[in-house]
Amino acid sequence: MTRAIALEASSAGHETVDFDAFWEFCIMSGEKPGVDPVLDAHAYLTEHKVVAIVEGMTAALMVAKPEDVKPFLVERLERLKASGTPVNHFTDEDLATMFDVFDVSRHGAITAAQCNRALKALTGRDGEVRGGVDESVATVTMRAFIKHARAALDDHCS
């Protein structure tokens, strides 16, 4: 809204906006006085978990790498609609595939740092991910990775 006010002021040839002009802009710009469209959009995205859905779909694409993306995404959304499960609900097979991506040496274990990077890729979150691993842990097995991934995804979808 601040940018819109600045643009309105500059288009009117002013560098500043007095309170009356500001209030008129607020009333004319929304259904209710003082409504900020950016905050409304953020509230909508949060309420409907749109960001989590998009991040989940992106992570699913990274894991599955389907040849035809659109039918894959449609199937995932239809599964969500039918079951009510989160879009980023991965099967054990999906999570095992992601584990294999990080287990390049095929030793059946990855480092804690690799595990945490994978969890961040799944959830799209930077920083600490719930379900993450203390990086002093030497290795993480596939079974442990799946457990940590489920915790991180559950936290992300809640």
DSSP file (Angstrom, degrees, kcal/mol; ACC not computed):
  #  RESIDUE AA STRUCTURE BP1 BP2  ACC     N-H-->O    O-->H-N    N-H-->O    O-->H-N    TCO  KAPPA ALPHA  PHI   PSI    X-CA   Y-CA   Z-CA
    1    1 A M     >        0   0    0      0, 0.0     4,-2.5     0, 0.0     5,-0.2   0.000 360.0 360.0 360.0 -36.2    0.0    0.0    0.0
    2    2 A T  H  >  +     0   0    0      1,-0.2     4,-2.5     2,-0.2     5,-0.2   0.912 360.0  49.4 -59.0 -42.7    2.9    2.3    0.7
    3    3 A R  H  > S+     0   0    0      1,-0.2     4,-2.7     2,-0.2    -1,-0.2   0.906 110.1  51.0 -63.3 -41.5    4.1    1.9   -2.9
    4    4 A A  H  > S+     0   0    0      2,-0.2     4,-2.4     1,-0.2    -2,-0.2   0.900 110.7  48.5 -63.2 -40.8    0.6    2.7   -4.2
    5    5 A I  H  X S+     0   0    0     -4,-2.5     4,-2.7     2,-0.2    -2,-0.2   0.928 111.7  49.3 -64.4 -44.4    0.4    5.8   -2.1
    6    6 A A  H  X S+     0   0    0     -4,-2.5     4,-2.7     1,-0.2    -2,-0.2   0.911 112.3  48.1 -61.9 -42.4    3.8    7.0   -3.3
    7    7 A L  H  X S+     0   0    0     -4,-2.7     4,-2.4     2,-0.2    -1,-0.2   0.909 111.8  50.0 -64.1 -41.6    2.9    6.3   -6.9
    8    8 A E  H  X S+     0   0    0     -4,-2.4     4,-1.2     2,-0.2    -2,-0.2   0.920 112.8  46.9 -61.6 -44.5   -0.4    8.2   -6.4
    9    9 A A  H  <>S+     0   0    0     -4,-2.7     5,-2.8     1,-0.2     3,-0.3   0.923 113.9  46.6 -64.8 -44.3    1.4   11.2   -4.9
   10   10 A S  H ><5S+     0   0    0     -4,-2.7     3,-1.1     1,-0.2    -1,-0.2   0.855 109.4  54.1 -69.5 -32.7    4.1   11.3   -7.6
   11   11 A S  H 3<5S+     0   0    0     -4,-2.4    -1,-0.2     1,-0.3    -2,-0.2   0.778 107.2  52.2 -71.0 -24.1    1.5   11.0  -10.4
   12   12 A A  T 3<5S-     0   0    0     -4,-1.2    -1,-0.3    -3,-0.3    -2,-0.2   0.430 123.4-108.3 -87.4   0.0   -0.3   14.0   -8.8
   13   13 A G  T < 5S+     0   0    0     -3,-1.1     2,-0.3     1,-0.3    -3,-0.2   0.642  79.6 122.7  85.0  15.5    3.0   15.9   -8.9
   14   14 A H      < -     0   0    0     -5,-2.8    -1,-0.3    -6,-0.2    -2,-0.2  -0.824  50.4-160.7-111.2 149.3    3.6   15.8   -5.1
   15   15 A E  S    S+     0   0    0     -2,-0.3     2,-0.3    -3,-0.1    -5,-0.1   0.656  83.2  39.0 -94.7 -20.5    6.5   14.5   -3.1
   16   16 A T  S    S-     0   0    0     -7,-0.1     2,-0.4    -6,-0.0    -1,-0.1  -0.860  70.3-143.6-125.9 161.4    4.5   14.3    0.1
   17   17 A V        -     0   0    0     -2,-0.3     2,-0.1    -3,-0.1    -8,-0.0  -0.993  16.3-139.6-126.3 127.1    0.9   13.3    0.9
   18   18 A D     >  -     0   0    0     -2,-0.4     4,-2.4     1,-0.1     5,-0.2  -0.356  32.3-101.1 -80.1 169.2   -1.1   15.0    3.6
   19   19 A F  H  > S+     0   0    0      1,-0.2     4,-3.1     2,-0.2     5,-0.2   0.880 120.0  53.9 -60.2 -41.7   -3.3   13.1    6.0
   20   20 A D  H  > S+     0   0    0      1,-0.2     4,-2.3     2,-0.2    -1,-0.2   0.918 111.5  45.1 -61.8 -43.0   -6.6   13.9    4.1
   21   21 A A  H  > S+     0   0    0      2,-0.2     4,-2.3     1,-0.2    -1,-0.2   0.901 113.8  50.8 -66.2 -39.8   -5.2   12.7    0.8
   22   22 A F  H  X S+     0   0    0     -4,-2.4     4,-2.3     2,-0.2    -2,-0.2   0.939 111.5  47.0 -61.0 -47.6   -3.8    9.6    2.5
   23   23 A W  H  X S+     0   0    0     -4,-3.1     4,-2.5     1,-0.2    -2,-0.2   0.899 111.1  51.4 -64.0 -40.7   -7.2    8.8    4.2
   24   24 A E  H  X S+     0   0    0     -4,-2.3     4,-2.5    -5,-0.2    -1,-0.2   0.914 109.2  51.3 -62.0 -41.7   -9.1    9.4    0.9
   25   25 A F  H  X S+     0   0    0     -4,-2.3     4,-1.6     1,-0.2    -2,-0.2   0.927 109.6  50.1 -60.6 -44.1   -6.7    7.0   -0.8
   26   26 A C  H  X S+     0   0    0     -4,-2.3     4,-0.7     1,-0.2     9,-0.3   0.916 112.4  46.6 -60.2 -44.7   -7.3    4.4    1.9
   27   27 A I  H >< S+     0   0    0     -4,-2.5     3,-0.5     1,-0.2    -1,-0.2   0.900 116.0  44.7 -66.0 -40.3  -11.1    4.7    1.6
   28   28 A M  H 3< S+     0   0    0     -4,-2.5    -1,-0.2     1,-0.2    -2,-0.2   0.705 110.2  56.9 -76.1 -19.7  -11.0    4.5   -2.2
   29   29 A S  H 3< S+     0   0    0     -4,-1.6     2,-0.3    -5,-0.2    -1,-0.2   0.551 108.4  29.3 -94.5  -8.2   -8.5    1.6   -2.3
   30   30 A G  S << S-     0   0    0     -4,-0.7     4,-0.0    -3,-0.5     6,-0.0  -0.896  77.3-108.2-144.9 172.5  -10.3   -1.0   -0.3
   31   31 A E  S    S+     0   0    0     -2,-0.3    -1,-0.1     1,-0.1    -4,-0.0   0.825 110.7  27.9 -70.3 -31.0  -13.6   -2.4    0.7
   32   32 A K  S >  S-     0   0    0     -6,-0.1     3,-1.6    -3,-0.0    -1,-0.1  -0.940 102.0 -90.9-127.8 149.6  -13.0   -1.0    4.2
   33   33 A P  T 3  S+     0   0    0      0, 0.0    -6,-0.1     0, 0.0    -2,-0.1  -0.349 110.6  17.8 -58.5 137.0  -10.9    1.9    5.3
   34   34 A G  T 3  S+     0   0    0      1,-0.3     2,-0.4   -11,-0.2    -7,-0.1   0.515  82.1 151.4  84.4   4.5   -7.3    1.0    6.0
   35   35 A V    <   -     0   0    0     -3,-1.6    -1,-0.3    -9,-0.3     3,-0.1  -0.560  33.5-153.0 -74.4 128.4   -7.3   -2.4    4.2
   36   36 A D     >  -     0   0    0     -2,-0.4     4,-2.4     1,-0.1     3,-0.2  -0.904   4.1-153.5-101.3 114.9   -3.9   -3.3    3.0
   37   37 A P  H  > S+     0   0    0      0, 0.0     4,-2.4     0, 0.0     5,-0.2   0.811  95.0  55.5 -60.3 -29.9   -4.2   -5.6   -0.1
   38   38 A V  H  > S+     0   0    0      2,-0.2     4,-2.4     1,-0.2     5,-0.2   0.929 109.7  45.3 -67.6 -44.1   -0.8   -7.1    0.7
   39   39 A L  H  > S+     0   0    0     -3,-0.2     4,-2.6     2,-0.2    -1,-0.2   0.890 112.4  52.3 -65.8 -38.1   -1.9   -8.1    4.2
   40   40 A D  H  X S+     0   0    0     -4,-2.4     4,-2.4     2,-0.2    -2,-0.2   0.925 110.6  47.5 -61.7 -44.3   -5.1   -9.4    2.8
   41   41 A A  H  X S+     0   0    0     -4,-2.4     4,-2.7     2,-0.2    -2,-0.2   0.916 112.1  49.8 -63.3 -42.7   -3.3  -11.5    0.3
   42   42 A H  H  X S+     0   0    0     -4,-2.4     4,-2.4     1,-0.2    -2,-0.2   0.919 110.9  49.3 -61.8 -43.8   -0.9  -12.8    2.9
   43   43 A A  H  X S+     0   0    0     -4,-2.6     4,-2.9     2,-0.2    -1,-0.2   0.899 111.8  49.4 -62.6 -40.6   -3.9  -13.7    5.2
   44   44 A Y  H  X S+     0   0    0     -4,-2.4     4,-2.3     2,-0.2     6,-0.2   0.941 111.7  47.6 -63.4 -48.1   -5.6  -15.5    2.3
   45   45 A L  H  <>S+     0   0    0     -4,-2.7     5,-2.0     1,-0.2     6,-0.5   0.888 115.5  46.0 -61.4 -39.6   -2.5  -17.5    1.5
   46   46 A T  H ><5S+     0   0    0     -4,-2.4     3,-1.1    -5,-0.2    -2,-0.2   0.941 111.8  50.0 -68.5 -48.0   -1.9  -18.4    5.1
   47   47 A E  H 3<5S+     0   0    0     -4,-2.9    -2,-0.2     1,-0.3    -1,-0.2   0.878 118.7  38.1 -59.1 -39.9   -5.6  -19.4    5.8
   48   48 A H  T 3<5S-     0   0    0     -4,-2.3    -1,-0.3    -5,-0.2    -2,-0.2   0.346 105.0-127.3 -96.1   5.8   -5.7  -21.6    2.7
   49   49 A K  T <>5 +     0   0    0     -3,-1.1     4,-2.1    -4,-0.3    -3,-0.2   0.833  53.8 154.0  52.7  38.2   -2.2  -23.0    3.1
   50   50 A V  H  >< +     0   0    0     -5,-2.0     4,-2.8    -6,-0.2     5,-0.2   0.902  67.5  52.4 -64.1 -42.6   -1.4  -22.0   -0.4
   51   51 A V  H  > S+     0   0    0     -6,-0.5     4,-2.9     1,-0.2     5,-0.2   0.926 110.1  48.6 -61.8 -44.4    2.4  -21.7    0.2
   52   52 A A  H  > S+     0   0    0      2,-0.2     4,-2.5     1,-0.2    -1,-0.2   0.890 112.0  50.0 -62.3 -38.9    2.5  -25.1    1.8
   53   53 A I  H  X S+     0   0    0     -4,-2.1     4,-2.6     2,-0.2    -2,-0.2   0.948 113.0  44.8 -64.5 -48.5    0.6  -26.6   -1.2
   54   54 A V  H  X S+     0   0    0     -4,-2.8     4,-2.4     1,-0.2    -2,-0.2   0.921 115.0  48.2 -63.6 -43.2    2.9  -25.0   -3.8
   55   55 A E  H  X S+     0   0    0     -4,-2.9     4,-2.6    -5,-0.2    -1,-0.2   0.905 112.4  50.0 -63.2 -40.2    6.0  -26.0   -1.8
   56   56 A G  H  X S+     0   0    0     -4,-2.5     4,-2.5    -5,-0.2    -2,-0.2   0.907 110.9  48.3 -64.1 -41.9    4.7  -29.5   -1.5
   57   57 A M  H  X S+     0   0    0     -4,-2.6     4,-2.1     2,-0.2    -1,-0.2   0.899 111.8  50.3 -65.4 -39.7    4.0  -29.8   -5.2
   58   58 A T  H  X S+     0   0    0     -4,-2.4     4,-2.1     2,-0.2    -2,-0.2   0.923 111.4  47.9 -64.4 -43.8    7.4  -28.4   -6.0
   59   59 A A  H  X S+     0   0    0     -4,-2.6     4,-2.0    63,-0.2    -2,-0.2   0.903 109.8  53.1 -63.4 -40.4    9.1  -30.9   -3.7
   60   60 A A  H  X S+     0   0    0     -4,-2.5     4,-2.8     1,-0.2     5,-0.4   0.894 109.1  49.6 -61.8 -38.8    7.0  -33.7   -5.2
   61   61 A L  H  X S+     0   0    0     -4,-2.1     4,-2.5     1,-0.2    -1,-0.2   0.893 108.5  52.9 -65.6 -39.1    8.2  -32.7   -8.7
   62   62 A M  H  < S+     0   0    0     -4,-2.1    -2,-0.2     1,-0.2    -1,-0.2   0.867 115.8  40.4 -64.2 -36.0   11.8  -32.7   -7.5
   63   63 A V  H  < S+     0   0    0     -4,-2.0    -2,-0.2    -5,-0.1    -1,-0.2   0.941 125.2  33.0 -77.8 -49.1   11.5  -36.2   -6.2
   64   64 A A  H  < S-     0   0    0     -4,-2.8    -3,-0.2    -5,-0.2    -2,-0.2   0.833  77.9-164.0 -80.4 -33.6    9.4  -37.8   -9.0
   65   65 A K     <  -     0   0    0     -4,-2.5    -3,-0.1    -5,-0.4    -4,-0.1   0.933  20.0-161.7  45.9  57.3   10.7  -35.8  -11.9
   66   66 A P        -     0   0    0      0, 0.0     3,-0.2     0, 0.0    -1,-0.1  -0.321  23.4-132.2 -69.0 151.1    7.8  -36.8  -14.1
   67   67 A E  S    S+     0   0    0      1,-0.2     2,-0.7     2,-0.1    -2,-0.0   0.919 102.8  41.1 -65.2 -44.1    8.0  -36.6  -17.9
   68   68 A D  S  > S-     0   0    0      1,-0.2     4,-1.2     2,-0.0    -1,-0.2  -0.899  72.1-173.6-111.4 105.2    4.6  -34.8  -18.1
   69   69 A V  H  > S+     0   0    0     -2,-0.7     4,-2.6    -3,-0.2     5,-0.2   0.890  74.1  59.2 -68.3 -44.3    4.3  -32.4  -15.3
   70   70 A K  H  > S+     0   0    0      1,-0.2     4,-2.6     2,-0.2     5,-0.2   0.924 106.7  44.6 -59.7 -50.7    0.7  -31.3  -15.7
   71   71 A P  H  > S+     0   0    0      0, 0.0     4,-2.5     0, 0.0    -1,-0.2   0.882 112.8  54.2 -61.7 -34.3   -1.0  -34.7  -15.3
   72   72 A F  H  X S+     0   0    0     -4,-1.2     4,-2.1     2,-0.2    -2,-0.2   0.945 111.1  44.1 -60.9 -48.7    1.3  -35.4  -12.3
   73   73 A L  H  X S+     0   0    0     -4,-2.6     4,-2.4     2,-0.2     5,-0.2   0.892 112.7  52.1 -65.4 -40.0    0.2  -32.2  -10.5
   74   74 A V  H  X S+     0   0    0     -4,-2.6     4,-2.6    -5,-0.2    -1,-0.2   0.924 109.4  50.0 -61.1 -44.3   -3.4  -32.8  -11.4
   75   75 A E  H  X S+     0   0    0     -4,-2.5     4,-2.2    -5,-0.2    -2,-0.2   0.905 110.8  49.5 -61.9 -41.5   -3.2  -36.3   -9.9
   76   76 A R  H  X S+     0   0    0     -4,-2.1     4,-2.0     2,-0.2    -1,-0.2   0.907 112.8  46.8 -64.7 -41.6   -1.6  -35.0   -6.7
   77   77 A L  H  X S+     0   0    0     -4,-2.4     4,-2.6     2,-0.2    -2,-0.2   0.883 111.5  51.0 -68.6 -37.8   -4.3  -32.3   -6.3
   78   78 A E  H  X S+     0   0    0     -4,-2.6     4,-2.6     2,-0.2    -2,-0.2   0.886 109.3  51.6 -65.2 -37.9   -7.1  -34.8   -7.0
   79   79 A R  H  X S+     0   0    0     -4,-2.2     4,-2.4     2,-0.2     6,-0.5   0.901 110.1  49.4 -63.7 -40.8   -5.5  -37.1   -4.3
   80   80 A L  H  X S+     0   0    0     -4,-2.0     4,-2.7     2,-0.2    -2,-0.2   0.939 112.5  47.1 -61.6 -47.6   -5.5  -34.2   -1.9
   81   81 A K  H  < S+     0   0    0     -4,-2.6    -2,-0.2     1,-0.2    -1,-0.2   0.906 116.1  44.4 -62.3 -42.7   -9.1  -33.3   -2.7
   82   82 A A  H  < S+     0   0    0     -4,-2.6    -1,-0.2     1,-0.2    -2,-0.2   0.881 127.9  25.1 -71.4 -39.2  -10.3  -37.0   -2.3
   83   83 A S  H  < S-     0   0    0     -4,-2.4    -2,-0.2    -5,-0.2    -3,-0.2   0.691  89.5-132.6-102.9 -20.2   -8.4  -37.8    0.8
   84   84 A G     <  +     0   0    0     -4,-2.7    -4,-0.1    -5,-0.4    -3,-0.1   0.525  60.0 138.8  77.0   3.7   -7.9  -34.6    2.6
   85   85 A T        -     0   0    0     -6,-0.5    -1,-0.3    -5,-0.1    -2,-0.1  -0.485  64.6 -88.8 -78.5 154.0   -4.2  -35.4    3.1
   86   86 A P    >   -     0   0    0      0, 0.0     3,-1.7     0, 0.0    -1,-0.1  -0.262  30.2-122.6 -60.7 147.9   -1.6  -32.7    2.6
   87   87 A V  T 3  S+     0   0    0      1,-0.3   -34,-0.1    -3,-0.1    -2,-0.1   0.868 112.9  57.7 -58.5 -35.9   -0.3  -32.3   -1.0
   88   88 A N  T 3  S+     0   0    0     65,-0.1     2,-0.9     2,-0.1    -1,-0.3   0.060  72.2 130.5 -88.8  30.0    3.2  -32.9    0.4
   89   89 A H    <   -     0   0    0     -3,-1.7     2,-0.3    -4,-0.1    -4,-0.0  -0.747  42.9-165.6 -79.5 109.1    2.2  -36.3    1.8
   90   90 A F        -     0   0    0     -2,-0.9     2,-0.1     1,-0.0    -2,-0.1  -0.741  15.1-126.7 -99.0 144.8    5.0  -38.4    0.5
   91   91 A T     >  -     0   0    0     -2,-0.3     4,-2.3     1,-0.1     5,-0.2  -0.380  31.8-105.7 -76.7 166.0    5.0  -42.2    0.5
   92   92 A D  H  > S+     0   0    0      1,-0.2     4,-2.6     2,-0.2     5,-0.2   0.874 124.9  55.4 -59.4 -35.3    7.9  -44.1    2.0
   93   93 A E  H  > S+     0   0    0      2,-0.2     4,-2.2     1,-0.2    -1,-0.2   0.913 106.2  50.0 -64.6 -42.1    8.9  -44.9   -1.5
   94   94 A D  H  > S+     0   0    0      1,-0.2     4,-2.0     2,-0.2    -2,-0.2   0.925 113.6  45.5 -59.7 -45.0    9.0  -41.1   -2.4
   95   95 A L  H  X S+     0   0    0     -4,-2.3     4,-2.5     1,-0.2    -2,-0.2   0.866 110.3  53.7 -69.4 -35.2   11.1  -40.4    0.7
   96   96 A A  H  X S+     0   0    0     -4,-2.6     4,-2.4     2,-0.2    -1,-0.2   0.885 107.2  52.6 -64.2 -37.7   13.4  -43.3    0.0
   97   97 A T  H  X S+     0   0    0     -4,-2.2     4,-1.5     2,-0.2    -2,-0.2   0.916 109.8  47.8 -63.3 -42.7   13.9  -41.9   -3.5
   98   98 A M  H  X S+     0   0    0     -4,-2.0     4,-1.2     1,-0.2     3,-0.2   0.913 109.7  53.1 -64.7 -40.8   14.9  -38.6   -2.0
   99   99 A F  H >X S+     0   0    0     -4,-2.5     4,-1.8     1,-0.2     3,-0.7   0.930 106.1  54.2 -56.9 -45.6   17.2  -40.3    0.4
  100  100 A D  H 3< S+     0   0    0     -4,-2.4    -1,-0.2     1,-0.3    -2,-0.2   0.821 100.3  60.6 -60.0 -32.4   18.9  -42.1   -2.6
  101  101 A V  H 3< S+     0   0    0     -4,-1.5    -1,-0.3    -3,-0.2    -2,-0.2   0.888 112.4  38.0 -61.7 -38.0   19.5  -38.7   -4.2
  102  102 A F  H << S+     0   0    0     -4,-1.2     2,-1.5    -3,-0.7     3,-0.2   0.712 102.7  73.4 -86.1 -22.0   21.6  -37.7   -1.2
  103  103 A D    ><  +     0   0    0     -4,-1.8     3,-1.2     1,-0.2    -1,-0.2  -0.496  56.8 156.4 -90.7  66.8   23.2  -41.1   -0.7
  104  104 A V  T 3  S+     0   0    0     -2,-1.5    -1,-0.2     1,-0.3    -2,-0.1   0.780  70.3  52.9 -66.3 -27.6   25.5  -40.8   -3.7
  105  105 A S  T 3  S-     0   0    0     -3,-0.2    -1,-0.3     4,-0.2    -2,-0.1   0.581 103.0-132.8 -84.5  -8.8   28.0  -43.3   -2.4
  106  106 A R    <   +     0   0    0     -3,-1.2    -2,-0.1    -6,-0.2     4,-0.1   0.860  62.6 135.3  60.1  39.8   25.2  -45.9   -1.8
  107  107 A H  S    S-     0   0    0      2,-0.4    -1,-0.1     0, 0.0     3,-0.1   0.468  75.2-112.3 -92.5  -3.2   26.4  -46.8    1.7
  108  108 A G  S    S+     0   0    0      1,-0.2    34,-0.7    -5,-0.2     2,-0.3   0.614  89.7  76.0  83.1  11.7   22.9  -46.7    3.1
  109  109 A A  E     -A  141   0A   0     32,-0.2    -2,-0.4    33,-0.1     2,-0.3  -0.993  56.9-161.7-152.1 150.6   23.5  -43.6    5.2
  110  110 A I  E     -A  140   0A   0     30,-2.4    30,-3.0    -2,-0.3    -7,-0.1  -0.840  33.8 -94.6-125.4 166.4   23.9  -39.9    4.7
  111  111 A T     >  -     0   0    0     -2,-0.3     4,-2.3    28,-0.2    28,-0.2  -0.362  33.1-113.8 -76.1 162.2   25.4  -37.2    6.9
  112  112 A A  H  > S+     0   0    0     25,-0.8     4,-2.6    26,-0.4    21,-0.3   0.877 119.3  54.7 -61.9 -37.7   23.2  -35.2    9.3
  113  113 A A  H  > S+     0   0    0     22,-0.2     4,-2.2     2,-0.2    -1,-0.2   0.913 108.2  48.2 -63.2 -42.2   24.0  -32.1    7.1
  114  114 A Q  H  > S+     0   0    0      2,-0.2     4,-2.4     1,-0.2    -2,-0.2   0.912 110.6  52.4 -62.9 -41.9   22.7  -33.9    4.0
  115  115 A C  H  X S+     0   0    0     -4,-2.3     4,-2.3     1,-0.2    -2,-0.2   0.934 109.9  47.7 -58.7 -47.5   19.6  -35.0    5.9
  116  116 A N  H  X S+     0   0    0     -4,-2.6     4,-2.1     1,-0.2    -1,-0.2   0.873 110.4  51.8 -64.8 -37.2   18.9  -31.4    7.0
  117  117 A R  H  X S+     0   0    0     -4,-2.2     4,-2.1     2,-0.2    -1,-0.2   0.903 110.0  49.9 -64.4 -39.9   19.4  -30.1    3.4
  118  118 A A  H  X S+     0   0    0     -4,-2.4     4,-2.2     2,-0.2    -2,-0.2   0.904 109.8  50.5 -64.2 -41.5   16.9  -32.7    2.2
  119  119 A L  H  X S+     0   0    0     -4,-2.3     4,-2.1     1,-0.2     6,-0.3   0.885 109.8  50.4 -64.8 -38.2   14.4  -31.7    4.9
  120  120 A K  H  X>S+     0   0    0     -4,-2.1     4,-2.2     1,-0.2     5,-0.5   0.884 109.4  51.2 -66.6 -37.3   14.7  -28.1    3.8
  121  121 A A  H  <5S+     0   0    0     -4,-2.1    -2,-0.2     2,-0.2    -1,-0.2   0.895 110.9  49.3 -64.8 -39.4   14.2  -29.1    0.2
  122  122 A L  H  <5S+     0   0    0     -4,-2.2   -63,-0.2     1,-0.2    -2,-0.2   0.893 123.0  30.2 -66.0 -40.5   11.0  -31.0    1.2
  123  123 A T  H  <5S-     0   0    0     -4,-2.1    -2,-0.2     2,-0.2    -1,-0.2   0.626  95.8-131.6 -97.9 -14.8    9.6  -28.1    3.2
  124  124 A G  T  <5 +     0   0    0     -4,-2.2     2,-0.4     1,-0.3    -3,-0.2   0.670  62.1 134.9  71.8  15.5   11.0  -25.2    1.4
  125  125 A R      < -     0   0    0     -5,-0.5    -1,-0.3    -6,-0.3     2,-0.2  -0.791  46.0-148.1-103.7 140.1   12.1  -23.7    4.7
  126  126 A D        +     0   0    0     -2,-0.4     2,-0.1    -3,-0.1     0, 0.0  -0.586  65.8  23.3 -91.6 164.3   15.4  -22.1    5.6
  127  127 A G  S    S+     0   0    0     -2,-0.2     2,-0.2     2,-0.1    -2,-0.1  -0.366 114.0   0.2  79.8-160.5   16.8  -22.3    9.0
  128  128 A E        -     0   0    0     -2,-0.1     2,-0.5     4,-0.0    -2,-0.1  -0.416  62.9-158.0 -68.2 133.5   15.9  -25.0   11.6
  129  129 A V    >   -     0   0    0     -2,-0.2     3,-2.4     4,-0.1    23,-0.1  -0.956  24.1-116.9-111.4 126.9   13.4  -27.6   10.4
  130  130 A R  T 3  S+     0   0    0     -2,-0.5    25,-0.2     1,-0.3    26,-0.1  -0.402 107.4  34.0 -60.3 138.1   11.5  -29.5   13.1
  131  131 A G  T 3  S+     0   0    0      1,-0.3    -1,-0.3    20,-0.1    21,-0.2   0.336  92.7 138.9  93.3  -6.6   12.5  -33.1   12.7
  132  132 A G    <   -     0   0    0     -3,-2.4     2,-0.4     1,-0.1    -1,-0.3  -0.120  52.0-112.7 -67.8 170.9   16.0  -32.0   11.7
  133  133 A V        -     0   0    0    -21,-0.3     2,-0.3    -3,-0.1   -17,-0.1  -0.854  21.9-110.6-112.3 139.1   19.1  -33.8   12.9
  134  134 A D    >   -     0   0    0     -2,-0.4     3,-2.3     1,-0.2   -22,-0.1  -0.532  31.1-135.5 -61.9 124.6   21.8  -32.5   15.2
  135  135 A E  T 3  S+     0   0    0     -2,-0.3   -22,-0.2     1,-0.3   -23,-0.2   0.491  98.3  73.5 -72.7  -0.1   24.7  -32.2   12.9
  136  136 A S  T 3  S+     0   0    0    -24,-0.1    -1,-0.3   -23,-0.0     2,-0.2   0.623  73.6 103.2 -81.2 -12.7   27.1  -33.8   15.4
  137  137 A V  S <  S-     0   0    0     -3,-2.3   -25,-0.8     1,-0.1     3,-0.1  -0.521  72.3-141.6 -68.3 133.3   25.4  -37.1   14.5
  138  138 A A        -     0   0    0     -2,-0.2   -26,-0.4     1,-0.2     2,-0.3   0.962  68.8  -5.3 -66.0 -54.5   27.7  -39.1   12.2
  139  139 A T        -     0   0    0    -28,-0.2     2,-0.4   -27,-0.1   -28,-0.2  -0.946  53.3-143.3-143.2 161.3   25.2  -40.6    9.8
  140  140 A V  E     -A  110   0A   0    -30,-3.0   -30,-2.4    -2,-0.3     2,-0.1  -0.995  20.7-142.9-127.2 125.0   21.4  -41.0    9.2
  141  141 A T  E  >  -A  109   0A   0     -2,-0.4     4,-2.7   -32,-0.2   -32,-0.2  -0.306  29.8-104.8 -79.5 169.2   20.0  -44.2    7.8
  142  142 A M  H  > S+     0   0    0    -34,-0.7     4,-2.6     2,-0.2     5,-0.2   0.919 122.3  51.6 -60.0 -44.0   17.1  -44.3    5.3
  143  143 A R  H  > S+     0   0    0      1,-0.2     4,-1.8     2,-0.2    -1,-0.2   0.918 112.4  45.2 -60.9 -43.7   14.7  -45.4    8.1
  144  144 A A  H  > S+     0   0    0      2,-0.2     4,-2.6     1,-0.2    -1,-0.2   0.888 111.1  54.4 -66.6 -38.9   15.8  -42.5   10.3
  145  145 A F  H  X S+     0   0    0     -4,-2.7     4,-3.1     1,-0.2    -2,-0.2   0.926 107.1  50.2 -60.5 -45.0   15.6  -40.1    7.4
  146  146 A I  H  X S+     0   0    0     -4,-2.6     4,-2.4     2,-0.2    -1,-0.2   0.904 110.8  50.0 -61.1 -41.0   12.0  -41.2    6.7
  147  147 A K  H  X S+     0   0    0     -4,-1.8     4,-1.8     2,-0.2    -2,-0.2   0.936 113.8  44.5 -62.1 -47.1   11.1  -40.6   10.3
  148  148 A H  H  X S+     0   0    0     -4,-2.6     4,-2.4     1,-0.2    -2,-0.2   0.891 112.4  52.6 -65.3 -40.0   12.7  -37.1   10.3
  149  149 A A  H  X S+     0   0    0     -4,-3.1     4,-2.7     1,-0.2     5,-0.2   0.910 107.5  51.4 -63.3 -42.4   11.1  -36.3    7.0
  150  150 A R  H  X S+     0   0    0     -4,-2.4     4,-2.6    -5,-0.2    -1,-0.2   0.910 110.8  48.8 -61.6 -42.1    7.6  -37.2    8.3
  151  151 A A  H  X S+     0   0    0     -4,-1.8     4,-2.3     2,-0.2    -2,-0.2   0.927 113.1  46.9 -63.3 -44.8    8.1  -35.0   11.4
  152  152 A A  H  X S+     0   0    0     -4,-2.4     4,-2.1     1,-0.2    -2,-0.2   0.905 114.5  46.5 -65.2 -41.3    9.3  -32.1    9.2
  153  153 A L  H  X S+     0   0    0     -4,-2.7     4,-2.1     2,-0.2    -2,-0.2   0.896 111.1  51.7 -68.9 -40.0    6.4  -32.5    6.8
  154  154 A D  H  X S+     0   0    0     -4,-2.6     4,-1.0    -5,-0.2    -2,-0.2   0.926 112.5  46.3 -60.9 -43.7    3.8  -32.8    9.6
  155  155 A D  H  < S+     0   0    0     -4,-2.3     3,-0.4     1,-0.2    -1,-0.2   0.897 111.9  51.6 -64.4 -40.1    5.1  -29.6   11.1
  156  156 A H  H  < S+     0   0    0     -4,-2.1    -1,-0.2     1,-0.2    -2,-0.2   0.838 112.0  45.6 -66.6 -34.7    5.1  -27.9    7.7
  157  157 A C  H  <        0   0    0     -4,-2.1    -1,-0.2     1,-0.2    -2,-0.2   0.623 360.0 360.0 -86.3 -13.6    1.5  -28.9    7.0
  158  158 A S     <        0   0    0     -4,-1.0    -1,-0.2    -3,-0.4    -2,-0.1   0.500 360.0 360.0 -80.9 360.0    0.1  -27.9   10.4
